[in-house]
Amino acid sequence: MRIVVVDDNAMNITVVQEMLKRAGYWDVRAASSGMELFAMLGLEESGAEPAEGIPTPDVDLILLDMMMPRIDGIAACQAIQASERLRDIPVIMVTAIGDSKKLAEALDAGAIDYVTKPINRIELLARIRVALRLKQEKDWHRERDRRIREELQLAKEVQSAALPPKLEEGGIVIDAIYQPSEELSGDLYAWNRIDEHRYGIAIIDAMGHGISSSLVCMFIASVLRDAMVTKVEPVLVMEELNRRALQLQFADQLIQYYFTALYMVVDLRKGTVEYVNAGHPPGLLVRAGEDGAAEPLSGGGMAVGLFEGVSFEKQVVEVRPGDQLLLFTDGLLELVTGPEEGRLDMLMERMAGELRASGSLHELLLAEEGPRPDDCCLVQIGIR
């Protein structure tokens, strides 16, 4: 344990150092002023952080005299607390002042405790033990948080890698915009070429967002990849997703994860789109041409993963070259303001207008800055 004793009186430093060494604290350093402490901690003379980042000093505790010339203990403590890399170092204020207002000011400045002069050895060592335990706990939590952040970043990269790349073939173009509200997302999209002229396309929104919903999404993704190849038909694919979702077991029986989904099969030879909507926002079909009509994909049913034996209804719509299909999650509703019951219509109108004007919705979504309250996902399908 490395302890720094700060006092402008050399005798006081010697007395405290001797107390600490006899108690087994051998790594004790001394600073005779606030300026010397700042130099030891890598702070500028003003107490500000230097322009270039420097590592956190190996200091576990600071015993800081309150009354010192130029930079007193309170000012030094405030500078330590203002530093992101230093604020976790516990500070015990050492003072001969019995003024409760000054002591309160020191605690408000960031000191975790104080001892009064003349120093009682037993009291000092007890307060040091408490402060060092606190420092160890903070260090443990900081290290755990660092590992969690690294694991979340890895999970984010894995989740992104599981998403399909843009598909551009002779008769169809499929692309997506994907913006999680947190490191991990509860939204998912997938597409797969079934045969020479058919493509399976899905968009899914799991309950909630964050770690739990992302894990559910990864499970769904694995089931979906298999179902799109083996089941193909929209109703059969949705029934398989529902069956597998109900197999998820949770320790808390009051929690049941479910998800909304829209799965479609685009048949370029027949010029049809067969789809099933399971509680998901309706897709949008924008007809070719500047004045092409925008038609919501009607139909809807029960969300996936709630009940056994749910029946799903297939819908069919015809498509022609130049038509565009838009599938999206409800996070996009935050792009529009107004009464909640009218937001969906307003969003569809806005997307259709942007699509006719520029042919892409990237600018529309990327123009929205700042954190989002929900995950956003948009799949754009162009029929050539």
C-alpha positions in Angstrom: 0.0 0.0 0.0 1.4 3.4 -1.0 0.5 6.3 1.2 1.3 10.0 0.6 1.6 12.3 3.7 1.2 16.0 2.8 2.1 18.6 5.4 4.2 21.8 5.4 5.6 20.9 8.8 8.5 18.4 8.5 8.1 17.2 12.1 4.5 16.3 11.5 5.5 14.3 8.5 8.2 12.5 10.5 5.8 11.6 13.3 3.1 10.2 10.9 5.7 8.3 8.8 7.0 6.6 12.0 3.5 5.7 13.1 2.7 4.1 9.7 6.0 2.2 9.5 5.5 0.7 12.9 2.0 -0.4 11.8 3.5 -2.1 8.7 3.0 0.5 6.1 6.5 0.8 4.6 5.8 2.5 1.3 5.1 6.0 2.7 6.0 9.1 0.6 6.0 12.7 1.7 5.1 16.1 0.2 5.7 19.4 1.9 3.1 21.4 0.0 0.2 21.3 -2.3 2.4 22.1 -5.2 4.7 19.1 -4.5 1.6 16.9 -4.2 0.4 18.1 -7.6 3.8 17.3 -9.1 3.6 13.8 -7.6 0.1 13.3 -9.0 0.9 14.7 -12.4 -1.3 17.8 -12.1 -0.4 21.3 -13.3 0.4 24.1 -10.9 -3.2 25.3 -11.2 -4.5 21.8 -10.3 -5.7 21.2 -13.8 -5.0 18.0 -15.8 -2.1 18.4 -18.3 -3.0 18.6 -21.9 -1.4 15.2 -22.6 -2.8 12.2 -20.8 -0.5 10.6 -18.2 -1.0 7.4 -16.2 -2.7 7.2 -12.9 -0.1 7.4 -10.1 0.3 4.4 -7.9 -1.2 5.9 -4.7 -3.6 4.2 -2.4 -4.2 7.0 0.1 -3.4 10.6 0.8 -3.1 12.1 4.3 -3.6 15.8 3.6 -3.0 18.7 5.9 -5.8 21.2 5.8 -3.9 24.4 6.5 -1.0 25.0 4.1 0.3 28.1 2.3 -0.7 28.8 -1.3 -2.6 25.6 -1.9 -4.5 24.5 1.2 -5.9 21.0 1.8 -9.4 21.9 0.6 -8.2 23.3 -2.7 -5.9 20.3 -3.3 -8.8 17.9 -2.5 -11.0 19.7 -5.0 -8.4 19.4 -7.7 -8.1 15.6 -7.0 -11.8 15.2 -7.2 -12.0 17.1 -10.5 -9.6 14.7 -12.1 -11.1 11.6 -13.7 -8.0 9.5 -13.1 -7.4 10.6 -9.4 -10.9 10.9 -7.9 -10.9 7.3 -6.7 -7.8 7.9 -4.4 -9.2 8.3 -0.9 -8.2 11.5 1.0 -8.1 11.8 4.8 -7.9 15.4 6.0 -5.5 16.1 8.9 -6.4 19.3 10.8 -5.9 21.1 14.0 -9.1 23.1 13.4 -12.2 22.1 15.4 -14.5 24.3 13.3 -17.3 22.1 12.1 -18.0 24.3 9.1 -14.4 23.9 7.9 -14.6 20.1 8.4 -17.9 20.0 6.5 -16.2 22.0 3.7 -13.4 19.5 3.6 -15.8 16.6 3.3 -17.8 18.4 0.6 -14.5 18.9 -1.2 -14.1 15.1 -1.5 -12.3 14.0 1.6 -13.7 10.7 2.9 -12.6 11.2 6.5 -10.5 13.4 8.9 -8.3 13.2 11.9 -7.4 16.0 14.3 -4.1 17.1 15.7 -2.5 16.0 17.9 -2.9 12.7 16.1 -4.1 9.7 18.0 -2.2 6.7 16.6 -5.0 4.2 17.2 -7.6 6.5 15.7 -5.4 7.3 12.7 -4.6 3.6 11.9 -8.3 2.7 12.2 -9.4 5.4 9.8 -6.6 4.4 7.4 -7.7 0.7 7.4 -11.3 1.8 6.6 -10.0 4.1 3.7 -7.8 1.4 2.3 -10.7 -1.1 2.3 -12.8 1.4 0.4 -10.0 1.9 -2.1 -9.7 -1.8 -2.6 -13.4 -2.1 -3.2 -13.3 0.8 -5.7 -10.4 -0.8 -7.5 -12.2 -4.1 -7.7 -15.4 -2.5 -9.1 -13.4 -0.4 -11.6 -11.6 -3.5 -12.9 -14.9 -5.4 -13.1 -16.5 -2.6 -15.0 -13.5 -2.5 -17.4 -13.9 -6.2 -18.1 -17.7 -5.8 -18.5 -17.1 -3.0 -21.0 -14.6 -5.2 -23.0 -17.0 -8.1 -23.0 -19.9 -5.9 -24.1 -17.8 -4.6 -26.9 -16.9 -8.1 -28.0 -20.6 -9.1 -27.8 -21.5 -6.1 -29.9 -19.0 -7.1 -32.5 -20.2 -10.7 -32.5 -23.8 -9.5 -32.8 -23.0 -7.2 -35.7 -21.0 -10.0 -37.4 -24.1 -12.2 -37.3 -26.1 -9.6 -39.5 -26.0 -10.2 -43.2 -24.2 -7.9 -45.6 -25.9 -5.9 -48.3 -27.3 -8.2 -51.0 -27.3 -6.9 -54.6 -28.2 -9.3 -57.3 -29.9 -9.2 -60.7 -33.4 -8.7 -59.6 -33.2 -7.4 -56.1 -31.2 -5.2 -53.7 -31.5 -5.6 -49.9 -29.8 -3.3 -47.4 -30.3 -2.3 -43.8 -29.7 0.6 -41.4 -29.0 -0.6 -37.8 -28.6 1.7 -34.8 -28.7 0.2 -31.3 -29.7 2.4 -28.4 -27.1 0.6 -26.2 -24.0 -1.5 -26.8 -26.3 -4.5 -27.6 -29.5 -4.5 -29.5 -32.9 -6.3 -29.3 -33.4 -5.7 -33.0 -32.5 -8.3 -35.7 -32.7 -8.6 -39.4 -31.9 -11.4 -41.8 -32.2 -12.4 -45.4 -31.4 -15.5 -47.3 -31.5 -16.6 -50.9 -33.9 -19.6 -51.1 -33.4 -20.5 -54.7 -32.8 -18.8 -58.1 -35.8 -16.5 -57.8 -37.0 -16.5 -54.1 -35.6 -14.6 -51.1 -36.5 -14.9 -47.5 -36.3 -11.7 -45.5 -37.1 -11.1 -41.8 -37.1 -8.3 -39.2 -37.5 -8.9 -35.5 -37.8 -6.8 -32.4 -37.3 -8.6 -29.0 -38.9 -7.2 -25.9 -36.7 -4.6 -24.2 -33.1 -3.8 -25.3 -29.7 -4.4 -23.9 -28.0 -7.7 -22.8 -31.1 -9.8 -22.2 -32.9 -8.9 -25.4 -29.7 -9.3 -27.4 -29.2 -12.8 -26.1 -32.8 -13.6 -27.1 -32.0 -12.1 -30.5 -28.9 -14.3 -31.0 -31.0 -17.4 -30.1 -33.7 -16.3 -32.6 -31.1 -15.7 -35.3 -29.8 -19.2 -35.0 -33.3 -20.6 -35.2 -34.3 -18.3 -38.0 -31.3 -19.2 -40.2 -32.4 -22.9 -40.1 -36.1 -22.2 -40.5 -35.6 -20.0 -43.5 -33.9 -22.9 -45.3 -35.9 -25.8 -44.1 -39.4 -24.3 -43.7 -39.3 -21.5 -46.3 -43.1 -20.8 -46.2 -43.8 -17.7 -44.0 -46.5 -19.4 -41.9 -44.2 -22.4 -41.2 -41.2 -20.2 -40.4 -43.3 -18.2 -37.9 -44.7 -21.4 -36.3 -41.2 -22.7 -35.9 -40.0 -19.5 -34.3 -42.9 -19.6 -31.9 -42.3 -23.2 -31.0 -38.6 -22.6 -30.3 -39.2 -19.4 -28.4 -41.5 -21.2 -26.0 -38.7 -23.6 -25.2 -36.7 -20.9 -23.5 -36.7 -21.5 -19.8 -36.1 -18.7 -17.3 -35.5 -18.9 -13.5 -38.0 -16.2 -12.9 -41.3 -17.6 -14.2 -42.8 -14.1 -14.2 -40.5 -13.1 -17.0 -41.4 -14.2 -20.5 -39.4 -12.9 -23.4 -41.3 -12.4 -26.6 -40.7 -10.7 -29.9 -42.5 -9.2 -32.8 -41.5 -10.3 -36.3 -42.3 -9.8 -40.0 -41.1 -12.5 -42.3 -41.6 -12.5 -46.1 -40.7 -14.4 -49.1 -40.1 -12.3 -52.3 -40.7 -14.3 -55.5 -39.2 -12.4 -58.4 -40.5 -14.9 -61.0 -44.1 -14.6 -59.8 -43.8 -10.9 -58.8 -45.3 -11.6 -55.4 -44.4 -11.1 -51.8 -45.9 -13.5 -49.3 -45.5 -12.4 -45.7 -46.7 -13.0 -42.1 -46.8 -10.2 -39.5 -46.6 -11.3 -35.9 -47.4 -8.2 -33.9 -44.8 -6.1 -35.8 -45.3 -2.6 -37.3 -46.6 -3.0 -40.8 -44.1 -2.8 -43.6 -44.4 -0.2 -46.4 -44.6 -0.8 -50.1 -43.7 2.2 -52.2 -44.6 1.9 -55.8 -42.2 2.8 -58.6 -42.2 6.4 -60.0 -42.1 9.8 -58.4 -45.8 9.8 -57.7 -46.0 6.1 -56.8 -48.5 5.2 -54.1 -47.3 4.1 -50.6 -49.2 1.1 -49.4 -48.8 -0.3 -45.9 -48.5 -4.1 -45.7 -51.8 -5.0 -44.1 -52.4 -7.8 -41.7 -51.0 -8.6 -38.2 -51.3 -11.2 -35.5 -50.0 -12.3 -32.1 -46.4 -11.7 -31.2 -44.0 -14.7 -31.1 -43.2 -16.5 -27.9 -46.4 -15.8 -25.9 -48.7 -18.7 -26.4 -48.7 -22.2 -27.9 -50.8 -23.1 -30.9 -50.9 -19.5 -32.3 -52.2 -19.4 -35.8 -50.5 -17.1 -38.2 -52.1 -15.7 -41.4 -50.2 -15.2 -44.6 -50.8 -12.1 -46.8 -49.8 -11.8 -50.4 -49.1 -8.6 -52.4 -47.9 -8.1 -56.0 -44.7 -6.2 -56.8 -43.2 -4.8 -59.9 -39.8 -3.7 -61.0 -38.9 -0.3 -59.4 -41.0 -1.0 -56.3 -39.5 -0.6 -52.8 -40.3 -2.5 -49.6 -39.5 -1.0 -46.2 -39.5 -3.1 -43.0 -38.7 -1.3 -39.7 -38.9 -1.7 -35.9 -40.9 0.6 -33.7 -37.8 2.5 -32.6 -38.2 4.6 -35.7 -41.4 6.1 -34.3 -39.2 8.4 -32.3 -38.3 10.2 -35.5 -41.8 11.8 -35.6 -43.6 13.9 -33.0 -47.3 14.1 -32.5 -50.2 12.1 -31.1 -49.1 8.5 -30.5 -52.0 7.0 -32.5 -50.9 9.0 -35.6 -47.2 8.5 -35.4 -47.1 5.4 -37.6 -48.9 7.0 -40.4 -46.7 10.1 -40.2 -43.6 7.9 -40.2 -44.7 6.0 -43.2 -45.6 9.2 -45.1 -42.2 10.7 -44.2 -40.3 7.6 -45.3 -42.2 7.4 -48.6 -41.5 11.0 -49.3 -37.8 10.6 -48.6 -37.6 7.5 -50.7 -39.2 9.1 -53.7 -36.9 12.2 -53.3 -33.5 10.5 -52.8 -34.1 6.7 -53.2 -32.5 6.1 -49.8 -33.4 6.6 -46.1 -29.8 6.7 -44.8 -29.8 10.5 -44.5 -33.2 10.5 -42.7 -32.0 8.2 -40.0 -28.4 9.4 -39.7 -29.6 13.0 -39.3 -31.0 12.1 -35.9 -28.2 12.8 -33.4 -27.9 12.0 -29.8 -28.8 8.8 -27.8 -32.0 7.0 -28.8 -34.5 5.6 -26.3 -34.9 2.4 -28.4 -33.1 0.4 -31.0 -33.7 1.4 -34.6 -33.6 -1.0 -37.6 -34.8 -0.4 -41.2 -34.6 -2.9 -44.0 -34.9 -1.6 -47.6 -35.7 -4.0 -50.4 -35.6 -2.8 -54.0 -37.2 -4.8 -56.8 -35.3 -4.4 -60.1 
